[in-house]
Every structure is written in C-alpha cells, then in structure tokens.
C-alpha cells in the first residue's frame, strides 16, 4: 500500500474548513516533496476547479520522468442525454482535452466521476474502449455506495475503483467489495481517510449539520489516546489495515500537512483496535460519514 497525492485542494476550496487554495509555487513544492519521499501517484479531476491545469503546469516543468509517475484523472457526467452511439466519440474528446491540459500523452487511470454510470454497461464499455487508443492504461469509476462498486466490477469493463473508507464508513468492506475486487484484479484507491477534515475537529466547533458526530469523535479520541496515538494517526492506520486497498488518497494545503501525513503513514494498529473501531462505529447515521449529505 502507498499514499496517493490528491489535488482537489489545489484547484478549489475544499473540506469542512474550506481552506484557501495554496499558490502554484506552494503546490509545486508539495508535489516535489511528495515525489522525493516516495509518493508517485497523483489524483486529479476535471471537476476539481483548476486542479488539472495546475498539475499540467507542474508536469510541463518537472525534472521527474513521466513514466515514474502514476497519474489519475476523472471526467464528469459528460454522457447525459447523449445517444449511445456518441459515447465513444464524446469520451475521446474529453480525454484528449485532459491530456492537453495535463501535458501528458497518457493517463495511468481515467475514471467516471459520476457514480451512477456504474450501472450503465454501454458507458462503461465505451470508456474501456478508450484504452485501445493508448490514452489510458486503466479505467473505472469513483463511487459512493457499495452497490455501485459491485455493479462496475461485475460489468467486466473496469479495472479501477475509487471509494470512500474511514473509521466511520465500513460499508465497502462489510458488503464484500474488497474481496470481490481482489478476486477480479481490481485496483482500489481509498479516499476520505480523514473524512474531509472531520477527524481533525474533535476539540473544535463543528458546523451545525455535523453536531451529531461529536459523541463519536470523542469516542475516537479516547480510543486513540488509549493506544498512544493521535486521532489522525489512528484514522490513517485503520484504512492502512485493509490489504485490498492499493493507495490511500491524501489531500493537503501545505507542505507541513504533507510531512505529517507521510509520518502518520508509518503508524499501524493491531487487530484488536481494528475490530473495536469496526464494532463501535458500525451503525452511524450516513449523514455523518457521507459528505454528499452535508450542507
């Protein structure tokens, strides 16, 4: 398992705190440091504001060889109200635009950012056909629910799934998605390890729509202290415990945050702590752990 550098914060305000975007100079420093310290996977998307453009500027001037990086991007709901006969042509246009913006000849993975496309065989097949052009090496979907991941995997047209997983969200593991992915040689990347900053707000004022999360955050804090860890260290170690996950996506605004994330990645939890987390937080209201319900 490795870390993957997420770029949503580079292109737009993101997370509960809505931290401001770092300057391009800061972004370049962050990516340089990440690569120098073993993070070679970069995750971006057309829907992340100016992130693709910024990553492209970095790739255009970097000293690092493109073939030593694993670059991921995503396309939005570009196939809405489009006849099936046009799917391939539209996707070809979209990927070509992203390649131009990113200053690269290919992407290591290209994903649908629209989870609903997981259930549409024609759309998944059209995306898979783009691989024949040499533009992408892997394709798949970024999902929110286990049934989306299961449908995409069973379609036979994807080999890459991005999904949420954290101490409050065990759905994909409990619904057999991790086992199914391993059986079908699907690459899994996990996002939301810190739940968009929620796990860093144990002793801070929560937005009103997340006040119901407070007692669970305090339980997490107590468990972490019992095991001589910080909440964020335990959050990272929990997701790291899943062997089916190839990469944990982290998003940072500063170089200091990146350094902290790299240090946290070296921490582990034992099976007992893992099981306690699974048990304690197995029936939370999804409005707590699904940001799509946050206002």
Buried (B, 14 or more C-beta within 10 A) or exposed (E): BBBBBBBBBBBBEBBBBEBEBBEBEBBBBBBBBBBEEEBBBBBBBBBBBBBBBBBBBBBEEBEBEEEEBBBBBBBEBBBEEEEEEEBBEBBBEBBEEBBEBBBBEBBBBBBBBBBBBBBBBBBBBBBBBBBEEEBBBBBBBBBBBBBBBBBBBEBEBBBBBBBBBBBBBBBBBEBEBBEBBEEEEBBBBBBBBBBBBBBBBBEEEBEEEBEEBBEBBEBBBEBBEEBEBBBBBBBBBBBBBBEBBBBBBBBBBBBEBBBBBBEBBEBBBEEEBBEBBBEBBEEBEEBBBBBEEBE
